[in-house]
Amino acid sequence: MNLFIETLGCQMNTADSEEMADALLKKGARLTQERAKADVVILNTCTVRDHAEQKALSYLGRLKDWKKENHERVLIVAGCAAERMKKSLKHRFPHVDLVVGAKRIQDFPDVIDNFFKTRNFDWFAESEESFDGAKMRTEGDTLVLGQEDETAFVTIMRGCNYSCSYCIVPSVRGREIYLEPEFILSEVRRKTAAGATKVMLLGQTVNSYWHRGPAGMTDFPDLLEQVEAIPQVTEIRFMSPHPHYMSAKLIAALSRTKKVSPEIHMPVQSGSNRMLTAMKRNYTREDFIQTSSAMRQAVPGLKLSTDFIVGFPGEAEEDFDQTLDLTRDVRFSMAFCFKYSPRSGTESAALADDISREVKEERLARLLAAVEASK
Ligand code: SF4
């Protein structure tokens, strides 16, 4: 059985693809880079922007002929767009065999077992079961699909407890669930044994991680120190931290560590408190400035990058000026700047998208220039 995986979207999806591949490799599948030769295709989708979802749908449309050539072939759609669209995907694309939403990736081994036994299409409904990371893999596997540049992606938590008004993620990935530290560490050991030297710890708000087990409480700073203690790990990164959880304890851990990269990406989105409130980000510009300055003192040579949204509904020129000011105060090494566009299913989609395209483009250009100038 030849397996081809197409992964759209973020690094969390790459890590999820690896988990799904793992389950199939254990059933004797082999990875192929040629879709035409595949018996099973997994399309792991993203829905964060409408464009990403359209890309997934158009990819599915193109797979119709592949399936027509041999009806024994299996087409699996997974991830965030699969979670959002659920059964409607099957109705729209009858050549899809199985839909596995982002909330059910951890159950993929059971889902796939059931599918191959029954060959029945099913939608595996939402569940709030506790997360049992240990059943996803056994130790000793060698697959490290998510490895890039010797970096192993390791998911430490799933979901998000925030409800940023522009973001679809909480509705497709659900509330936060945290993997056991022992499981995370065994994943790091497994992947470093397979050749990775760098580790990227992944979670939607990665630094909100905590886990209470028989050995007591482990929070994100504790976890960083435990990963650092693994000799084969030469560098640790994490993505994406939320400013609210960049605690004094975490900053102290960053100052002690020898292995955490000084390149940290921490999304701010806006420099205006009015916009931050409308976006429901749960921090102020003052909080962000204070936190980033404490990080700069703790981490020599810190390169702090960020994300911005320009043209959020109601963003006045004064709000945007505060965003420009923030770039001068914080001096980001890099910023991903996006023009706001409403995402259906989010709270802000109900607001009037009242900033014209021209103004958004003009603000975007000014913001990019300001980030460059402040470096
Ligand atoms: S913190 Fe906000 S932007 Fe990030 S995933 Fe959660 S809801 Fe979305």
Boltz pocket constraint, residues with backbone or C-beta under 6 A from the ligand:
constraints:
  - pocket:
      binder: B
      contacts: [[A, 160], [A, 161], [A, 162], [A, 163], [A, 164], [A, 167], [A, 168], [A, 169], [A, 170], [A, 204], [A, 205], [A, 242]]
      max_distance: 6.0
